[in-house]
Amino acid sequence: MEKPIVNIFFLLGFNYFMIKSWGTWKVTLLTVIGNYFLISILIESYYGLPKFIEIFNAIFTFSISVAGTYVLWRKNKAGTLTDYEKRCWRLIRTLDLLIFISVLLLLSFFLFIKYF
């Protein structure tokens, strides 16, 4: 029961901060994307979502993260990163490395399972 209530308050708080900094097309796009994810989480807590929407959400989230990483990579090559963006860039590289290592471990597990 707590999850839907928390999601409702998170949705309200998210919209409050987005409306507070309204004005550019980036904030509008972020608001639409954030509301889509928050509403799908809220619906999923009550009714569940069809499998294709869950797959779409995973692909959509992955594409957003790849696009954000690409933007940070371009800004890093140009040397225009702020201090906050440099910390984010280090965090993203660390998370990418952890994901890569976990995929390698999973792949090696499936390849060498017959030897265990």
C-alpha positions in Angstrom: 0.0 0.0 0.0 2.9 2.4 0.6 4.3 2.2 -2.9 1.2 3.8 -4.6 1.1 6.6 -2.0 4.8 7.3 -2.3 4.4 7.4 -6.1 1.6 9.9 -5.9 3.6 12.2 -3.7 6.6 11.8 -5.9 4.5 12.7 -9.0 3.2 15.8 -7.2 6.6 16.8 -6.0 8.1 16.2 -9.5 5.5 18.4 -11.2 5.9 21.1 -8.5 9.6 21.4 -9.3 9.0 21.2 -13.1 6.4 23.9 -13.0 8.7 26.0 -10.8 11.4 26.0 -13.5 9.1 26.1 -16.5 10.0 27.9 -19.7 12.3 26.0 -22.0 11.5 23.1 -24.3 14.0 20.9 -22.4 12.0 21.3 -19.1 8.8 20.5 -21.0 10.3 17.4 -22.5 11.6 16.3 -19.2 8.2 16.9 -17.6 6.4 14.8 -20.2 8.9 11.9 -19.9 8.9 12.0 -16.1 5.2 12.0 -15.9 5.0 9.1 -18.3 7.3 7.0 -16.2 5.7 8.0 -12.9 2.2 7.4 -14.2 3.2 4.0 -15.6 4.7 3.1 -12.2 1.5 4.2 -10.5 -0.6 2.1 -12.8 1.7 -0.8 -12.5 1.3 -0.8 -8.7 -2.5 -1.1 -8.9 -3.2 -3.1 -12.1 0.0 -4.2 -13.7 1.2 -3.3 -17.2 1.2 -5.4 -20.4 4.5 -7.0 -21.2 5.1 -4.8 -24.3 4.8 -1.6 -22.3 7.4 -3.0 -19.8 9.7 -3.8 -22.7 9.1 -0.3 -24.2 9.9 1.3 -20.9 13.2 -0.6 -20.6 14.2 0.3 -24.2 13.1 3.9 -23.7 15.1 4.2 -20.4 18.2 2.7 -22.0 18.0 5.1 -25.0 17.6 8.1 -22.7 20.7 7.0 -20.7 22.7 6.4 -23.9 21.7 9.9 -25.2 22.7 11.5 -21.8 26.0 9.7 -21.8 26.7 10.8 -25.4 26.0 14.4 -24.5 28.3 14.3 -21.5 31.0 12.6 -23.6 30.7 15.4 -26.3 30.9 18.1 -23.6 33.9 16.3 -22.0 35.8 16.2 -25.4 35.1 19.9 -25.8 36.2 20.7 -22.3 33.0 22.5 -21.3 31.9 20.3 -18.3 31.0 22.0 -15.1 32.1 20.5 -11.8 28.7 18.9 -11.2 28.8 17.3 -14.7 32.3 16.0 -14.1 31.1 14.2 -11.0 28.2 12.8 -13.1 30.6 11.8 -15.9 32.8 9.8 -13.4 29.7 8.2 -11.9 28.4 7.1 -15.3 31.8 5.7 -16.3 31.9 3.7 -13.1 28.4 2.4 -13.6 29.1 1.5 -17.2 32.2 -0.4 -16.0 30.1 -2.3 -13.4 27.4 -3.2 -16.0 30.1 -4.4 -18.4 31.7 -6.6 -15.7 28.3 -8.0 -14.7 27.5 -8.9 -18.3 30.9 -10.5 -18.7 30.3 -12.6 -15.6 26.9 -13.6 -16.7 28.1 -14.6 -20.1 31.0 -16.6 -18.7 28.6 -18.3 -16.3 26.4 -19.4 -19.2 29.4 -20.4 -21.3 31.2 -22.4 -18.6 28.2 -23.8 -16.7 28.9 -27.3 -17.9 32.3 -27.4 -16.2 30.8 -26.6 -12.7 
